[in-house]
Amino acid sequence: MSAIELFGTTFHNPILLAAGTAGFGRELDDVIDLDLLGGIVTKAVTPEPRQGHPALRVAEFRGGMLNAVGLANPGVERVAAHELPWLAQRLRRARVIVNVAGATVTDYVRVIERLTPLQAITAFEINASCPNTKAGGLEFGADPVGLADLVRACRRVSTRPLTVKLSPVLPDIAAMARVAREEGAEAVTLVNTMPGLLDKRLGNGSGGLSGPALLPIGLLATRRVRERLDMPVIGVGGVRNVADAREYLAAGAALVAIGTAALADPRVPVRIARELNRG
Ligand SMILES: Cc1cc2nc3c(=O)[nH]c(=O)nc-3n(C[C@H](O)[C@H](O)[C@H](O)COP(=O)(O)O)c2cc1C
């Protein structure tokens, strides 16, 4: 597997840690060599620190898991002062993509304005699945106008490339990817978790489904976008082994991110990267 050119840089392999499942990398540093990965996507960053949702935050079921973490993170100032400098001094080859979230367009803009000068960042991943409080809680990415407003505002303040992360429950995901591209996004990340419910098993009530059940859904989204648009895709959802990662690459993904499988065993993404290299 040769290196991948994307976002004006080189990923030495296509395997990333997916947003929210590897924190800012520190927790994994004693377990794996992060530099053996193509890169790491950080957990969502919001302007203020967020405690997240009440326990329980994750629940397993046969098809994978549900999570209701609620974007818990230390806030942009701490990320700028501690987390990203740590990653910058720690990583030599692995690239850093920062996942950005918020309740208003201004939240996203504040995070990007603060972080965009930091050299450690290769790109921003715009989490478009957050509820927009100014649109009655409708997700930013759920309608073309909301998505266009969000991406345009992020594009205006970012000096880094953008990838827009979309929900798998959009009626026409390729049409929404087109909106993101028209507003200046370089790539899309497909897919985020899918809304789900397991009776009384999460503190927040409902949550986001991830893991094996998401594999065919993410693959279809990747294929649909690649068939209709000449736009790079970061494929994510349900990858457990090298065969799953190869399915995303065959569907047209440039990079492949791994979340739930890495929560269960943090060595899985490095193993997959190594097996891809063997060809
Ligand atoms: C515990 C947990 C936390 C997550 N946090 C984020 C997040 O902060 N931002 C985001 O865009 N996606 C987040 N995700 C979604 C993942 O990045 C990924 O899109 C999804 O889990 C599907 O991949 P997987 O099946 O390999 O886990 C989270 C997923 C899980 C399981």
The ligand as an ORCA input file, in Angstrom:
! r2SCAN-3c Opt
* xyz 0 1
  C     -17.517      6.702     22.044
  C     -17.612      7.413     20.736
  C     -17.350      8.786     20.654
  C     -17.427      9.458     19.427
  N     -17.153     10.793     19.377
  C     -17.189     11.448     18.161
  C     -16.843     12.830     18.082
  O     -16.448     13.455     19.065
  N     -16.954     13.439     16.861
  C     -17.362     12.746     15.731
  O     -17.441     13.341     14.642
  N     -17.634     11.435     15.779
  C     -17.556     10.767     16.960
  N     -17.831      9.424     17.012
  C     -18.144      8.695     15.768
  C     -16.909      7.956     15.215
  O     -15.868      8.848     14.874
  C     -17.288      7.113     13.981
  O     -17.800      7.965     12.976
  C     -18.343      6.057     14.299
  O     -18.138      5.499     15.580
  C     -18.365      4.928     13.260
  O     -17.123      4.244     13.214
  P     -16.872      2.839     13.989
  O     -17.991      1.924     13.598
  O     -15.515      2.380     13.527
  O     -16.900      3.174     15.448
  C     -17.769      8.731     18.237
  C     -18.011      7.346     18.324
  C     -17.944      6.685     19.541
  C     -18.198      5.197     19.575
*
